[in-house]
Amino acid sequence: MRRSLCILGLMFAFPVASLAHHVKQAAVKTMPVTTSSAKARDLYIRAMKDYENYYLERANVGWRAATKEDPDFALAYAWLAFNSRNPSEVNAALSKAHSLEPKVTPGERLMIEWIVNVLQNNFIAGISAMNDMLAVFPHDKQLLYLAGNWMMGQSSDEHAQSLFERALALDQNYPAALNDLAYSFARQRQFDKALATMERYTAALPGQPNPQDSYAELLRMSGQFQQALDHYRAALKIDPDFISSQVGLGDTYALMGNQAQARIEYDKAIQQATNDADHLDYELQKGISYVRENNFAEADKTFLAAATRAHALGLHLGEAKAQRMMGMYGTDYDAARKHLQLAQDALTHEGNLTPSEREEERAKILRIGVVRATQSGDQELAAKSLQQLEEMTNASSSRNIRNAWHGAAGAAFVSQKKFADAIAHLEEDSNNPCSLALLAQAYAATESTERLHQIEARLAATYLPTLEQALAVSSMKGHIVAGK
């Protein structure tokens, strides 16, 4: 989820509400929703419920309909900006929500300021507004969930967990909080707690597909692949159009090593995609399946087709992702550098990207640039890219940007055989499989045997359907990839 690193550490070091001491708690329990239309209010509430239940595109449909019923419905525009995958719609909705702030209640203004600022890469102001919002409405379980959900996207799982637990103290069977609490446990590798919480979630929402889908994903994360497939199929039996589960089948087969079946499942998802950005994501997952087979020629074809299509559609973030991925594997450094430059070029289309999207993707590109430069022996380029990344880190409070810098710095120090320095950085990016692979090298070089075994076991049990995971596994097997 998304100046100094000291400020960021302070922002997340204490319970969220503690930083909002200067605002008064509201007399009402839940945040008011300002709209002139009862129908628009109902559409908004139903869309928020769809968002909680992972019907993300259906939520967008609801928010769009709400703004048609009430063209001054600020919160509907804000959440459309937050959730839509259409770049033009995001920017238009973001501008509209911001312009309507004077017409809403103070609490709503805080929510809009949170959303506007984090999308604009102004995380200090955004987090401050979020903290104040939670202080004003400490008993609004949905606000606690929404804030925690965003914080998970910023790799702050433990702090997100505290918000979910607060929401559940208000309603012990609140489905959305149970769902995300289970994920926060799983991402901290507390799988017994994760699966027990998931049992509560499925009991709270019988007949809905997302509990089965989430259960499947946590089972997959814990390495229980066949059980994961069963739950994904159960979700699709409830709702054959629940596309997250269709993609989940592909991801699970990919991690099981059955790339041919994974591509069959991805193709089904591509055909069912309800928007162009999702369609692109599923194409990229298909491309990763070829990398897992070390079939770089087919991977290139798939990623290039995705990049070309994304460019034509104006989906420049997706175009950058596809080009970045092409720069991550293989042994041709010159080709990798060209792809990474094309990825950077795609980010210059600022009208189709929020500042937050642009900067976080740029950080990922620079990270790979550092790694690939060190692999080719171009220490000058590696140092230049790392300097750019460090400047970005100091200018932003995005944890995702900071993690990219730590991963890149760790890779650079490994290449220089400065293993103690490398370990200090890589341990700060230990959720990235490529950093784990590098950390294993550093521990081996420093004869930190116990830590080495711990990292090797963790990496071996990291089941993520990402290119980073595929490359890390390959690097451990001796292939030359970005994670090595």
Summary of the structure (lengths in Angstrom):
residues: 484
radius of gyration: 22.0
end to end distance: 26.4
largest distance: 67.4
contacts: 1749
relative contact order: 0.07
helix: 77%
strand: 0%
